[in-house]
Amino acid sequence: MLIAEDGSASLENYSIQYAIGKFWANNHVHVVCGKSGLNTRFLYHFLCIVNFIPYLSGGGRAKLTKGKLIEIKIPIPCPNNPKKSLSIQAKIVRILDTFTDLTTELSARRKQYNYYRDQLLSFHHPALKGTPPEEGNIYSTNDREVEWKSLGDLCLIGDGLHGTPKYDETGEYFFINGNNLDNGNIVFNGKTKKVNDSMFKKHGIIFTVENTVFLSKNGTIGNVSFYNNEKIVLGKSVAFFNIESSDLYSRYLFYFLQTDFSKKYFESQKTGSTIKNLGLKALRSFKIPLPGYAEQTRIVAILDKFDTLTHSISEGLPREIELRQKQYEYYRDLLLSFPPPHQATPATPTPNGRHSPPLEGCPKGGVVRTVRGGTNSTNSTNSTE
């Protein structure tokens, strides 16, 4: 198990990772495993509910020293019966791992979606052998005929204001950049600046719901979204595609811009050292496969279903993952709420507000021992369950 010595992304949710197999650890991480009588996976689940803040030292960059780490007390059920203790720990681990395995499986489905999306949008003819297709030529791949065309021939492509507008907190229009594009939507937060009507008249661009797609092109490259009648003024980090050809379906373009094929092209065309930029010339020259409109519609219908499953908060994977995480946290807190040291009455609420659960397999009058940081001795607590 790996525990951050310093640099944890969150102090409230301290950085802990369970590692399997070979790994390399630098001097900013503690490597911890359970000694005899302590299941390391049980230790991992317990440490996920520990408040590390009282054990941290330092100011701006909080640090967890080894000396403080070994002061953290770990509950050991039925310590006088090591076999039964390990059996109880293993049962707790099996229950909690069931929930974490479900979350991992649900997350893996997103990767499956990306794979099938790329397969549906793959039109590479074997005869090309990786060479760029000739524009205007029609190729047949897996019984699907496609014509490769440059985006500049299909869309009006541009970007937003190259400069800083005059902001107005009372303005009606949001001034957006690439970070405002997220999973097909334009999102606003407390940091999103506003501009007034005069700035829109000077720098605004006309978009349509049916035929506009946005792409982040500066700094953050590759975020894609649609236009949904938002009141916006673009910054230079957002490129727009106003589709002018009746041969191209906007949702097909939206999905194709997210494929590995597109990402590799963007990567090859990026310029700049510190802040990367994807130029409009490169976007206009980008050749994409263009099957018939009916085929585009069929592909989009399939991908829309996948998209709902992977991104919908109300009915898709995010909702499922959220529910599984809540279930895991509930049962984790319930199963790992032991009486604190020197407390003889198990019915008293633990610091997190929950009552100590009965330990299956521990006889009445059993013992829960709290050990310090992986050592083999410490305080003992009598328990009636």
Summary of the structure (lengths in Angstrom):
residues: 385
radius of gyration: 28.2
end to end distance: 29.9
largest distance: 82.8
contacts: 1099
relative contact order: 0.14
helix: 34%
strand: 23%
